[in-house]
Amino acid sequence: MLHEKLKDYKIILASQSPRRQQLLKGLDIPFQIISKDIKEEYPQDLKKEEIALYLCELKASAFNGEIDDKTLVITADTIVWINGVALNKPSDYNDAVSILKTLSGNMHEVITGVCLKTKNKTHSFFSLTKVFFKKLSQQEIEYYITNYKPYDKAGAYGAQEWIGYVAIEKIEGSYFNVMGLPTRLLYEELMKF
């Protein structure tokens, strides 16, 4: 069992995301939250999973020189990819409207990169989920943004919120990945780490 394997480790989740914290808690391993303030910028030539992996590794590198072999840092970054473009967190209301209009009636990919790091070992992996949205009305988009304020979410939405209930027609891949942490894959990678 995973909690037995990790019992000698101090586990740090480097994320302020309440969803990631909730999902990691669901794996029944004790952890603490220590996040670093990292400017989430990446080289513009990166595509899809390269972006998510670059950003989660960037977050992990902030712990260089601060951890020992019995400290395990978990970092993650989620991006939304559609039509060859990464959709980030919306900058304001109008940006959120624009992003949700782009997703409306289309399939997009949610990609989460995860990095596991100790003093002498680093391992990164990613999960990709295809999400299909129904066509959203302007009224639905405005209602969601006004009531749920999704400014801290890549792609301007949370699958676990109202918009997920009404907009998602189907998902191919991990639902928890869409929430921000691919728990099954993380479990397997931690068992091998």
Sequence and secondary structure as in RCSB ss.txt:
>XXXX:A:sequence
MLHEKLKDYKIILASQSPRRQQLLKGLDIPFQIISKDIKEEYPQDLKKEEIALYLCELKASAFNGEIDDKTLVIT
ADTIVWINGVALNKPSDYNDAVSILKTLSGNMHEVITGVCLKTKNKTHSFFSLTKVFFKKLSQQEIEYYITNYKP
YDKAGAYGAQEWIGYVAIEKIEGSYFNVMGLPTRLLYEELMKF
>XXXX:A:secstr
 HHHHTTT EEEE    HHHHHHHHTTT   EE          TT  THHHHHHHHHHHHHTTTTT  TTEEEEE
EEEEEEETTEEE   SSHHHHHHHHHHHTTSEEEEEEEEEEE SS EEEEEEEEEEEE    HHHHHHHHHHH  
TTSGGG  TTSHHHHHHEEEEES HHHHHT  HHHHHHHHHH 
